[in-house]
């Protein structure tokens, strides 16, 4: 039984209101605040995202914001321009308009009678991104932020590219965000204008995938909003929160090294979730920890939070490879600077497939089937279905592997492993995929971490250079930061492949890569498991939410099929998010998504990715359905994008738009 906090304030909710902007646009908002805030003004906490306060994040909002309000804060949840019931159009992620609007919203909050003049900003994913970006604009009232599951580098670590290689999630996300943006505003909230707003959005829907595919390296497009371009721009206090099971975990160690403002970090075993309802467990008291942060920075309460260790990180125990986890056992450790490691261990790569401390020489070559990667799992584990990487043995077979002997003593990895290679390609392109695996005595292989490098980006993600066949390239591949203990008796495996589908799109040619082992070295950051966390992180708590009625349950599945005739490998991901009714206002919503990704073992032009979404909103007498679809194929020089967006009102099609684009591959 989770303890109910001893709240100090009676609160009220403002279900729906507008925040006016200077250009006439009105942003829709929902708020929770103490009932006496006008008599006793309180700090404001802003969450600013496009995911629809009325239905998309309504339950999650209710689980969090009333908590802080009941301790003396005005919590304001705002839909970005062009989303939910807000005016205008949303034309891309993190545009300057979005950030300017946020600065204006903060100024509006600062000047309300019920606000003390101090503002905090928080959010996960999109909201974690933009609170970093807004902090870099230095609005005077913004004193502190909490950024969860986010990144400081939009090109290196977002959902579009990884190591300069094109993520297939780039296309899945494009279909997803199109589906979100194409939903109708709620007619109960905009009785006179909902249809006008809806049609305007449908008729002006941007081609997100095209936008992102036109920028295949870290140019000015991606540098905008990447706060690692100038960490010093941020003066507000920053609390970074994330998990090793999330796609964005690598950014937190980097921000701990780069930020000069007051900062803290908390990294658990979690996927792309808030840690008070984390998956996998253990949960922690994120709401209470956040309250301590807000109390210190927005109310001036010296509660000791800034006297504690700057960073708390979780070292996960070894577990068998599974597609999902209820819990990840392990220990918390702490320290004041990243890395927290106590030492590093170097391994050389031998021609006989060993990781050894002896100097080696010779070379090995690898040319993986393009189907290598079928065990990769989801790029970003969001829905927490069967999404984590499976047993890596099938992918290991298609890779060059280097193993230690069974370990005499356990190794606790904490930080980013790094592989240095001297490498040549027989083509004018190539991808290197590096995986670090925990091999148990039974032979199972669990992925601990991985790294990717598009060899065209060997000189830097913003300095692309075509590969010259046969030319020796000295490269360094940084694997994702992680915390993981490999037990005694297990082996540590390094696996190197030239493909990783359906995580990344294949290179234009199936290259053979040759590794000069005399110049190769793997460095592992280790922790001695001392300096364990002193304080108790508490238990997860969520506020009670308003009643809903379930109509259709959720269901998540991931299927991998191999065609015996030609070896075609197809990954099918089916996510049904169910259907339910908000009893307070009788709005019924439902969503489902289907993805299909397929490729032949030896034909890079056989790669295909298709993603479709269906959403439904209804009340008696009113029914809206939206369908989005994006299919991507390629040849040696071009990507071919085919998309469609269809909307129906009460069974009648009111909008249908199809787009076809042929885009140069650039450096992808």
C-alpha positions as CSV (number, residue, x, y, z in Angstrom):
1,X,0.0,0.0,0.0
2,X,1.5,3.3,-1.1
3,X,1.4,6.1,1.4
4,X,-0.8,9.0,0.6
5,X,1.1,12.3,0.9
6,X,0.1,14.8,3.5
7,X,-1.0,17.6,1.2
8,X,-1.0,21.2,2.5
9,X,-3.3,23.0,0.1
10,X,-6.9,22.6,-1.1
11,X,-6.9,22.9,-4.9
12,X,-9.1,23.7,-7.8
13,X,-8.9,22.6,-11.4
14,X,-9.4,24.9,-14.4
15,X,-10.4,22.3,-17.0
16,X,-10.0,24.5,-20.1
17,X,-8.9,28.1,-20.7
18,X,-6.8,30.1,-23.1
19,X,-3.5,31.9,-22.9
20,X,-3.4,34.8,-25.4
21,X,-0.3,35.5,-27.5
22,X,0.8,38.8,-29.0
23,X,0.0,37.6,-32.6
24,X,-3.6,36.8,-31.7
25,X,-3.1,33.0,-31.3
26,X,-4.6,31.5,-28.2
27,X,-3.1,28.4,-26.6
28,X,-5.4,26.0,-24.8
29,X,-4.5,25.2,-21.2
30,X,-5.5,23.2,-18.2
31,X,-4.4,24.1,-14.7
32,X,-4.5,22.9,-11.0
33,X,-3.7,25.4,-8.3
34,X,-4.4,26.2,-4.6
35,X,-7.8,27.8,-4.1
36,X,-6.3,30.7,-2.2
37,X,-3.5,31.4,-4.8
38,X,-4.8,34.9,-5.5
39,X,-4.5,35.8,-1.8
40,X,-1.2,33.9,-1.5
41,X,0.5,33.8,-4.9
42,X,2.5,30.6,-5.7
43,X,5.2,29.6,-8.2
44,X,4.0,28.2,-11.5
45,X,5.1,24.9,-13.1
46,X,4.6,24.7,-16.9
47,X,4.3,21.6,-19.0
48,X,4.2,22.5,-22.7
49,X,3.6,19.6,-25.3
50,X,1.5,18.8,-28.4
51,X,-0.1,15.6,-27.1
52,X,-3.6,17.0,-26.4
53,X,-4.5,17.8,-22.8
54,X,-8.2,16.8,-23.4
55,X,-7.5,13.2,-24.2
56,X,-3.9,12.3,-25.1
57,X,-2.2,13.0,-21.8
58,X,-5.3,13.7,-19.7
59,X,-4.8,10.8,-17.4
60,X,-1.1,11.3,-17.0
61,X,-1.6,15.0,-16.3
62,X,-4.1,14.1,-13.5
63,X,-1.6,11.6,-12.0
64,X,1.0,14.3,-11.6
65,X,0.0,18.0,-11.6
66,X,-2.5,17.9,-8.7
67,X,0.2,16.6,-6.5
68,X,2.4,19.7,-6.8
69,X,-0.6,22.0,-6.7
70,X,-1.6,20.5,-3.4
71,X,1.8,21.6,-2.1
72,X,1.4,25.2,-3.2
73,X,2.1,25.4,-6.9
74,X,0.1,26.5,-9.9
75,X,0.6,23.7,-12.4
76,X,-0.3,24.6,-16.0
77,X,-0.5,22.1,-18.8
78,X,-0.4,23.9,-22.3
79,X,-1.0,22.5,-25.7
80,X,1.5,23.8,-28.3
81,X,0.3,25.9,-31.2
82,X,-1.6,23.7,-33.6
83,X,-2.3,20.9,-31.2
84,X,-5.4,20.0,-29.2
85,X,-7.7,23.0,-28.8
86,X,-4.9,25.6,-29.4
87,X,-5.0,27.9,-32.4
88,X,-2.6,27.8,-35.4
89,X,-0.6,25.1,-37.1
90,X,2.2,22.8,-35.9
91,X,4.6,22.5,-38.9
92,X,7.6,20.7,-37.3
93,X,9.3,19.8,-34.1
94,X,10.9,22.5,-31.9
95,X,10.6,25.4,-34.4
96,X,11.6,28.8,-33.2
97,X,7.9,29.7,-33.1
98,X,7.3,27.0,-30.6
99,X,10.1,28.3,-28.3
100,X,9.1,31.9,-28.7
101,X,5.5,31.0,-27.7
102,X,6.8,29.2,-24.6
103,X,8.8,32.3,-23.6
104,X,5.6,34.3,-24.0
105,X,3.6,31.8,-22.0
106,X,6.2,32.0,-19.2
107,X,5.9,35.8,-19.2
108,X,2.1,35.5,-19.0
109,X,2.3,33.1,-16.0
110,X,4.8,35.4,-14.3
111,X,2.3,38.3,-14.4
112,X,-0.8,36.5,-13.2
113,X,-2.2,37.6,-9.8
114,X,-1.9,34.1,-8.5
115,X,1.7,33.6,-9.5
116,X,4.6,34.6,-7.3
117,X,6.7,35.6,-10.3
118,X,8.8,32.4,-10.4
119,X,8.3,29.7,-12.9
120,X,9.5,26.1,-13.4
121,X,9.2,24.0,-16.5
122,X,9.1,20.2,-16.8
123,X,8.3,17.5,-19.3
124,X,9.2,14.1,-20.7
125,X,10.3,13.5,-24.3
126,X,9.0,16.4,-26.4
127,X,8.4,18.4,-23.2
128,X,11.9,17.4,-21.9
129,X,13.4,18.7,-25.1
130,X,11.7,22.0,-25.2
131,X,12.2,22.9,-21.6
132,X,16.0,22.6,-22.2
133,X,15.6,24.7,-25.4
134,X,13.5,27.3,-23.6
135,X,15.9,27.5,-20.7
136,X,18.6,28.3,-23.3
137,X,16.5,31.4,-24.2
138,X,16.8,32.6,-20.6
139,X,13.3,34.0,-19.8
140,X,13.8,35.9,-16.6
141,X,11.1,34.1,-14.6
142,X,12.3,30.6,-15.5
143,X,14.4,29.5,-12.5
144,X,14.5,25.7,-12.8
145,X,13.5,22.8,-15.1
146,X,13.1,19.0,-14.8
147,X,13.9,17.3,-18.1
148,X,12.9,13.6,-18.4
149,X,13.9,11.2,-21.3
150,X,15.2,14.0,-23.5
151,X,18.4,14.9,-25.3
152,X,20.7,17.9,-25.8
153,X,21.6,16.8,-29.4
154,X,18.7,16.6,-31.9
155,X,20.7,14.8,-34.5
156,X,23.0,12.5,-32.6
157,X,20.4,11.1,-30.1
158,X,16.9,11.7,-31.2
159,X,14.5,9.5,-33.0
160,X,15.8,10.3,-36.5
161,X,19.5,9.3,-36.8
162,X,22.0,7.4,-34.7
163,X,25.7,7.7,-35.3
164,X,24.8,9.3,-38.6
165,X,22.8,6.3,-39.7
166,X,19.2,6.7,-40.6
167,X,16.8,5.2,-38.0
168,X,13.7,3.5,-39.3
169,X,12.0,5.0,-36.3
170,X,12.3,8.3,-38.2
171,X,9.5,7.0,-40.5
172,X,7.4,5.4,-37.8
173,X,7.5,8.6,-35.7
174,X,6.5,10.6,-38.8
175,X,3.4,8.6,-39.2
176,X,2.7,8.7,-35.5
177,X,3.0,12.5,-35.1
178,X,0.9,13.0,-38.2
179,X,-1.8,10.9,-36.6
180,X,-1.7,12.9,-33.4
181,X,-1.8,16.3,-35.2
182,X,-4.7,15.2,-37.5
183,X,-7.1,14.5,-34.6
184,X,-10.1,16.8,-34.1
185,X,-10.3,19.4,-31.3
186,X,-13.1,18.6,-28.9
187,X,-16.4,20.2,-30.0
188,X,-17.5,20.6,-26.4
189,X,-14.5,23.0,-25.8
190,X,-14.7,24.7,-29.2
191,X,-18.4,24.6,-30.1
192,X,-18.2,27.3,-32.8
193,X,-14.8,26.7,-34.3
194,X,-13.7,23.1,-33.8
195,X,-14.4,22.0,-37.4
196,X,-12.7,25.1,-38.9
197,X,-9.6,24.4,-36.8
198,X,-9.7,20.7,-37.7
199,X,-10.0,21.2,-41.5
200,X,-7.2,23.9,-41.4
201,X,-4.8,21.3,-39.8
202,X,-5.8,18.6,-42.2
203,X,-5.3,20.8,-45.2
204,X,-1.9,22.1,-44.0
205,X,-0.4,18.9,-42.5
206,X,3.4,19.0,-43.1
207,X,5.2,16.0,-44.6
208,X,7.3,15.4,-41.5
209,X,9.4,12.5,-42.9
210,X,10.3,14.6,-45.9
211,X,11.5,17.4,-43.6
212,X,13.8,15.1,-41.7
213,X,15.1,13.1,-44.6
214,X,16.3,16.3,-46.3
215,X,18.9,16.7,-43.6
216,X,21.1,13.6,-43.5
217,X,23.9,15.1,-41.4
218,X,24.1,17.5,-38.5
219,X,23.5,20.8,-40.3
220,X,21.9,24.0,-39.1
221,X,18.5,22.4,-39.1
222,X,19.5,19.9,-36.4
223,X,21.8,22.3,-34.5
224,X,18.8,24.5,-33.9
225,X,17.4,23.2,-30.6
226,X,20.5,21.2,-29.7
227,X,21.6,22.8,-26.5
228,X,25.0,21.1,-26.6
229,X,26.0,23.6,-29.2
230,X,26.2,26.1,-26.3
231,X,25.6,24.7,-22.8
232,X,26.5,28.1,-21.3
233,X,23.2,29.5,-22.6
234,X,21.4,27.7,-19.8
235,X,21.5,29.5,-16.5
236,X,18.4,27.9,-14.9
237,X,18.9,24.9,-12.6
238,X,18.5,21.6,-14.5
239,X,17.4,18.2,-13.1
240,X,17.9,15.4,-15.7
241,X,16.0,12.2,-15.3
242,X,16.0,9.1,-17.5
243,X,16.6,5.4,-17.7
244,X,19.0,2.9,-19.2
245,X,16.1,1.3,-21.0
246,X,15.3,4.5,-22.8
247,X,16.7,5.7,-26.2
248,X,17.8,9.0,-24.6
249,X,19.9,7.8,-21.7
250,X,23.2,8.8,-23.4
251,X,22.3,12.5,-23.1
252,X,22.3,12.7,-19.3
253,X,26.0,11.9,-18.8
254,X,26.8,14.4,-21.6
255,X,24.8,17.1,-20.0
256,X,26.3,16.4,-16.6
257,X,29.7,17.1,-18.2
258,X,28.6,20.1,-20.3
259,X,26.2,22.2,-18.2
260,X,27.6,24.9,-16.0
261,X,24.3,25.8,-14.3
262,X,23.2,24.1,-11.1
263,X,22.4,20.5,-12.0
264,X,21.4,17.1,-10.8
265,X,20.8,13.7,-12.5
266,X,18.9,10.5,-11.8
267,X,19.3,7.5,-14.1
268,X,17.3,4.3,-13.3
269,X,16.7,1.1,-15.2
270,X,13.6,2.5,-16.8
271,X,12.2,2.7,-20.3
272,X,10.6,5.9,-21.8
273,X,8.5,6.5,-18.7
274,X,8.2,8.8,-15.7
275,X,9.8,6.9,-12.8
276,X,6.9,7.1,-10.4
277,X,5.1,4.6,-12.6
278,X,8.2,3.2,-14.1
279,X,8.8,0.1,-16.3
280,X,10.7,-1.9,-15.5
281,X,10.6,-1.4,-11.7
282,X,11.9,-0.3,-9.2
283,X,9.8,2.8,-9.1
284,X,10.8,5.9,-7.1
285,X,9.0,8.9,-5.6
286,X,9.4,11.2,-8.7
287,X,6.7,13.5,-7.6
288,X,8.2,14.0,-4.1
289,X,11.7,14.4,-5.5
290,X,10.4,17.0,-8.0
291,X,8.7,18.8,-5.1
292,X,12.0,19.0,-3.3
293,X,13.5,20.5,-6.4
294,X,10.7,23.0,-6.9
295,X,10.8,24.0,-3.2
296,X,14.5,24.8,-3.3
297,X,14.5,26.7,-6.6
298,X,11.1,28.3,-6.7
299,X,10.3,28.9,-3.0
300,X,13.9,29.3,-1.5
301,X,13.4,26.4,1.0
302,X,16.8,25.1,2.0
303,X,15.9,21.4,2.1
304,X,19.4,20.0,1.4
305,X,18.7,18.7,-2.1
306,X,21.7,20.6,-3.4
307,X,23.9,19.3,-0.7
308,X,23.4,15.7,-1.9
309,X,25.5,13.9,-4.5
310,X,24.9,15.4,-7.9
311,X,24.3,12.1,-9.8
312,X,22.4,8.9,-8.8
313,X,22.7,6.0,-11.2
314,X,21.5,2.4,-11.1
315,X,23.7,-0.6,-11.9
316,X,21.5,-3.4,-13.1
317,X,22.1,-7.0,-12.2
318,X,22.5,-9.6,-15.0
319,X,19.2,-11.0,-16.1
320,X,18.3,-13.4,-19.0
321,X,17.3,-11.7,-22.3
322,X,13.6,-11.0,-22.3
323,X,11.3,-8.9,-24.4
324,X,9.8,-7.2,-21.3
325,X,10.7,-6.9,-17.7
326,X,8.5,-6.4,-14.6
327,X,11.6,-5.4,-12.6
328,X,15.4,-5.1,-13.0
329,X,17.2,-5.8,-9.7
330,X,20.4,-3.9,-9.0
331,X,21.9,-1.2,-6.8
332,X,22.0,2.6,-6.7
333,X,25.3,4.4,-6.6
334,X,26.1,8.1,-6.5
335,X,28.8,10.7,-7.2
336,X,29.4,14.3,-8.1
337,X,30.7,14.1,-11.6
338,X,30.4,11.9,-14.6
339,X,31.7,9.3,-15.2
340,X,31.3,7.7,-11.7
341,X,33.7,5.0,-12.7
342,X,36.6,4.0,-10.5
343,X,38.7,2.5,-13.3
344,X,38.7,1.3,-17.0
345,X,39.5,-2.1,-18.5
346,X,41.0,-2.3,-22.0
347,X,40.6,-5.3,-24.3
348,X,42.4,-6.1,-27.5
349,X,40.7,-8.1,-30.3
350,X,42.3,-11.3,-31.5
351,X,41.9,-13.1,-34.9
352,X,40.8,-16.2,-33.0
353,X,37.8,-14.3,-31.6
354,X,39.0,-13.4,-28.2
355,X,38.9,-10.2,-26.0
356,X,42.3,-10.3,-24.5
357,X,44.8,-8.1,-22.7
358,X,47.6,-9.3,-25.0
359,X,48.7,-7.3,-28.0
360,X,47.4,-8.8,-31.2
361,X,47.8,-8.4,-34.9
362,X,46.1,-9.6,-38.1
363,X,42.8,-8.6,-39.7
364,X,39.3,-10.0,-39.9
365,X,36.5,-9.1,-42.3
366,X,32.7,-9.0,-41.9
367,X,29.9,-8.6,-44.3
368,X,26.7,-9.4,-42.4
369,X,23.4,-10.4,-44.0
370,X,21.2,-7.4,-44.2
371,X,18.7,-9.2,-42.0
372,X,21.1,-8.9,-39.0
373,X,19.3,-7.0,-36.3
374,X,16.0,-8.9,-36.1
375,X,16.7,-9.3,-32.4
376,X,17.3,-5.6,-31.8
377,X,13.9,-4.8,-30.2
378,X,12.3,-1.4,-30.4
379,X,14.6,1.6,-30.8
380,X,12.7,3.5,-28.1
381,X,10.8,1.4,-25.6
382,X,7.6,3.5,-25.1
383,X,4.5,1.3,-24.9
384,X,6.3,-1.4,-22.9
385,X,5.0,-4.4,-24.8
386,X,7.5,-7.0,-26.0
387,X,9.9,-4.3,-27.0
388,X,13.3,-5.0,-25.4
389,X,16.1,-6.9,-27.4
390,X,15.7,-10.6,-27.5
391,X,18.4,-13.2,-27.2
392,X,21.2,-12.0,-29.4
393,X,22.5,-15.4,-30.6
394,X,21.0,-15.2,-34.1
395,X,22.5,-11.7,-34.6
396,X,25.8,-12.9,-33.1
397,X,26.0,-15.6,-35.7
398,X,25.9,-12.9,-38.5
399,X,28.6,-10.8,-36.8
400,X,32.2,-11.0,-36.0
401,X,32.4,-11.8,-32.3
402,X,35.1,-11.5,-29.7
403,X,34.7,-13.1,-26.2
404,X,36.5,-13.0,-22.9
405,X,37.1,-16.2,-21.1
406,X,34.5,-16.9,-18.4
407,X,35.1,-14.0,-15.9
408,X,36.8,-14.9,-12.6
409,X,35.3,-11.8,-11.0
410,X,32.2,-9.8,-11.8
411,X,32.5,-6.6,-13.8
412,X,30.2,-3.6,-13.1
413,X,30.0,-1.5,-16.2
414,X,28.9,2.1,-15.6
415,X,29.3,4.6,-18.4
416,X,30.1,4.5,-22.1
417,X,32.3,1.7,-23.6
418,X,34.3,2.8,-26.6
419,X,35.7,0.8,-29.5
420,X,38.6,2.2,-31.6
421,X,39.1,0.6,-35.0
422,X,41.3,0.9,-38.1
423,X,38.9,-0.2,-40.8
424,X,38.5,-0.4,-44.6
425,X,35.5,-0.8,-46.8
426,X,35.3,-2.4,-50.2
427,X,32.6,0.1,-51.2
428,X,32.1,3.9,-51.0
429,X,29.9,3.5,-48.0
430,X,29.4,1.3,-44.9
431,X,27.9,1.0,-41.5
432,X,29.5,-0.4,-38.3
433,X,27.3,-1.7,-35.6
434,X,28.9,-2.7,-32.3
435,X,27.1,-4.6,-29.6
436,X,28.3,-5.5,-26.1
437,X,26.7,-8.6,-24.8
438,X,26.5,-10.7,-21.5
439,X,26.9,-14.4,-22.5
440,X,25.7,-16.7,-19.8
441,X,27.1,-20.2,-19.2
442,X,23.9,-21.6,-21.0
443,X,25.0,-19.6,-24.1
444,X,22.2,-17.0,-24.0
445,X,23.4,-13.6,-25.2
446,X,21.9,-10.4,-23.7
447,X,22.6,-7.0,-25.3
448,X,24.1,-4.6,-22.7
449,X,24.7,-1.7,-25.0
450,X,25.3,-0.8,-28.6
451,X,26.7,1.8,-30.9
452,X,26.4,2.7,-34.6
453,X,28.5,4.6,-37.0
454,X,27.8,5.6,-40.6
455,X,31.3,5.6,-41.9
456,X,30.6,8.8,-43.9
457,X,30.4,10.5,-40.5
458,X,33.8,9.2,-39.3
459,X,35.2,12.7,-39.0
460,X,32.1,14.1,-37.1
461,X,28.4,14.1,-37.4
462,X,28.5,17.6,-39.0
463,X,31.5,16.7,-41.3
464,X,30.3,14.1,-43.8
465,X,32.8,12.6,-46.2
466,X,32.3,9.9,-48.7
467,X,34.1,6.6,-48.0
468,X,37.0,5.8,-50.3
469,X,37.1,2.0,-51.0
470,X,40.3,0.5,-49.6
471,X,41.3,3.6,-47.6
472,X,42.2,2.9,-44.0
473,X,39.9,4.8,-41.6
474,X,40.6,5.3,-37.9
475,X,37.3,5.4,-36.2
476,X,36.0,5.6,-32.6
477,X,32.6,4.2,-31.8
478,X,31.0,5.2,-28.5
479,X,28.5,2.8,-27.2
480,X,25.5,3.9,-25.2
481,X,26.1,4.7,-21.5
482,X,24.7,2.0,-19.2
483,X,24.9,0.5,-15.8
484,X,25.2,-3.3,-15.8
485,X,26.9,-6.0,-13.8
486,X,28.3,-9.1,-15.6
487,X,28.6,-11.9,-13.0
488,X,31.6,-14.2,-12.5
489,X,31.3,-17.2,-14.8
490,X,29.7,-15.2,-17.7
491,X,31.6,-14.0,-20.7
492,X,31.7,-10.5,-22.1
493,X,31.1,-10.4,-25.9
494,X,31.8,-7.7,-28.5
495,X,29.9,-8.3,-31.7
496,X,30.6,-6.2,-34.8
497,X,28.2,-6.3,-37.8
498,X,27.6,-4.3,-41.0
499,X,23.8,-4.2,-40.7
500,X,21.2,-3.7,-38.0
501,X,17.7,-3.9,-39.5
502,X,15.0,-2.9,-38.6
503,X,16.7,-0.5,-36.3
504,X,18.7,1.3,-39.0
505,X,18.2,1.6,-42.7
506,X,20.8,-0.3,-44.7
507,X,23.6,1.5,-46.5
508,X,23.2,1.9,-50.3
509,X,25.6,-1.0,-50.9
510,X,26.4,-4.2,-49.0
511,X,29.9,-3.4,-48.0
512,X,32.6,-5.8,-46.7
513,X,34.5,-4.2,-43.8
514,X,38.0,-5.3,-42.8
515,X,39.3,-4.6,-39.3
516,X,43.0,-4.2,-38.5
517,X,43.2,-5.8,-35.1
518,X,46.6,-4.4,-34.2
519,X,44.9,-0.9,-34.1
520,X,41.7,-2.0,-32.3
521,X,40.9,-1.5,-28.7
522,X,37.8,-1.8,-26.5
523,X,37.6,0.3,-23.4
524,X,35.1,-0.6,-20.6
525,X,34.3,1.9,-17.8
526,X,33.9,0.0,-14.5
527,X,32.6,0.8,-11.1
528,X,33.6,-0.9,-7.8
529,X,30.1,-0.7,-6.4
530,X,31.2,1.5,-3.6
531,X,29.6,4.9,-2.9
532,X,26.1,3.4,-2.9
533,X,23.2,5.8,-2.6
534,X,22.7,7.2,0.9
535,X,19.2,8.6,0.6
536,X,16.0,6.7,0.1
537,X,14.3,7.4,-3.2
538,X,10.9,6.4,-1.9
539,X,8.1,4.6,-3.6
540,X,6.2,5.6,-6.7
541,X,3.0,7.6,-6.2
542,X,0.4,8.8,-8.7
543,X,-2.6,11.0,-7.9
544,X,-6.1,9.4,-8.3
545,X,-7.6,10.1,-11.7
546,X,-11.1,10.8,-13.0
547,X,-13.2,7.8,-14.0
548,X,-13.1,6.1,-17.3
549,X,-14.9,3.2,-18.8
550,X,-12.8,0.6,-20.8
551,X,-14.4,-0.6,-24.0
552,X,-11.5,-2.4,-25.6
553,X,-8.3,-3.5,-23.8
554,X,-4.8,-2.8,-24.9
555,X,-2.7,-5.4,-26.8
556,X,0.9,-5.2,-28.0
557,X,2.7,-7.8,-30.1
558,X,5.9,-8.0,-32.1
559,X,6.3,-10.8,-34.7
560,X,9.3,-11.8,-36.7
561,X,8.8,-14.0,-39.8
562,X,11.4,-15.6,-42.1
563,X,10.3,-16.6,-45.7
564,X,11.8,-20.0,-46.3
565,X,11.9,-19.4,-50.1
566,X,14.1,-16.3,-50.3
567,X,15.1,-15.5,-46.7
568,X,13.0,-12.3,-46.5
569,X,12.7,-11.3,-42.8
570,X,9.6,-9.3,-41.9
571,X,9.1,-7.6,-38.5
572,X,5.5,-6.8,-37.7
573,X,4.6,-4.6,-34.7
574,X,0.9,-4.3,-33.7
575,X,0.0,-1.9,-31.0
576,X,-3.6,-1.6,-30.0
577,X,-4.0,1.1,-27.3
578,X,-7.5,0.1,-26.6
579,X,-10.7,2.2,-26.4
580,X,-12.2,3.9,-23.4
581,X,-14.6,6.7,-22.4
582,X,-13.9,9.7,-20.2
583,X,-17.1,9.6,-18.1
584,X,-16.8,13.2,-17.0
585,X,-17.4,14.5,-20.5
586,X,-18.5,11.3,-22.4
587,X,-15.7,11.4,-25.0
588,X,-14.7,8.0,-26.3
589,X,-11.2,7.6,-27.8
590,X,-9.3,4.7,-29.3
591,X,-6.1,4.2,-31.2
592,X,-4.1,1.4,-33.0
593,X,-0.9,1.3,-34.9
594,X,0.6,-1.3,-37.3
595,X,4.2,-1.4,-38.5
596,X,5.8,-3.7,-41.1
597,X,9.5,-3.7,-41.9
598,X,11.1,-6.2,-44.3
599,X,14.4,-6.9,-46.1
600,X,16.2,-9.6,-48.0
601,X,19.6,-10.9,-46.8
602,X,21.6,-9.6,-49.8
603,X,19.6,-6.7,-51.4
604,X,19.8,-3.3,-49.8
605,X,17.1,-2.0,-52.2
606,X,14.6,-4.6,-50.9
607,X,14.3,-2.6,-47.6
608,X,10.7,-1.5,-46.9
609,X,9.1,0.2,-43.9
610,X,5.4,0.9,-43.6
611,X,3.5,2.4,-40.6
612,X,-0.2,3.1,-40.3
613,X,-2.3,4.7,-37.5
614,X,-6.0,4.8,-36.8
615,X,-7.6,7.0,-34.2
616,X,-11.2,7.4,-33.3
617,X,-13.0,10.1,-31.2
618,X,-16.7,9.9,-30.6
619,X,-19.8,11.0,-28.6
620,X,-23.4,10.1,-29.3
621,X,-24.2,11.6,-32.6
622,X,-20.6,12.5,-33.4
623,X,-17.8,10.3,-34.7
624,X,-14.4,11.1,-36.1
625,X,-11.9,8.7,-37.6
626,X,-8.4,9.5,-38.8
627,X,-6.1,7.2,-40.8
628,X,-2.4,7.9,-41.5
629,X,0.0,5.8,-43.5
630,X,3.6,6.1,-44.7
631,X,5.5,3.6,-46.8
632,X,9.2,4.0,-47.6
633,X,11.4,2.1,-50.1
634,X,14.7,3.0,-51.8
635,X,17.2,2.3,-54.6
636,X,20.8,3.3,-54.8
637,X,20.2,7.0,-55.1
638,X,16.8,7.8,-53.8
639,X,14.2,7.2,-51.1
640,X,10.6,6.9,-52.2
641,X,8.0,8.1,-49.7
642,X,4.3,7.4,-50.2
643,X,2.0,8.8,-47.5
644,X,-1.7,9.3,-47.1
645,X,-4.0,11.0,-44.6
646,X,-7.7,10.4,-44.5
647,X,-10.4,11.8,-42.2
648,X,-14.0,10.8,-41.8
649,X,-16.8,12.6,-39.9
650,X,-19.8,10.5,-39.1
651,X,-18.8,8.0,-41.7
652,X,-18.4,10.6,-44.5
653,X,-14.9,11.3,-45.8
654,X,-14.1,15.0,-45.4
655,X,-10.4,14.9,-46.3
656,X,-8.1,12.6,-48.2
657,X,-4.6,13.6,-49.2
658,X,-1.9,11.5,-50.8
659,X,1.8,12.5,-51.2
660,X,4.6,11.0,-53.1
661,X,8.2,12.1,-52.7
662,X,11.5,11.1,-54.4
663,X,14.3,12.3,-52.2
664,X,18.1,12.0,-52.7
665,X,19.7,9.6,-50.2
666,X,22.4,12.2,-49.3
667,X,24.7,10.5,-46.8
668,X,22.1,7.9,-45.7
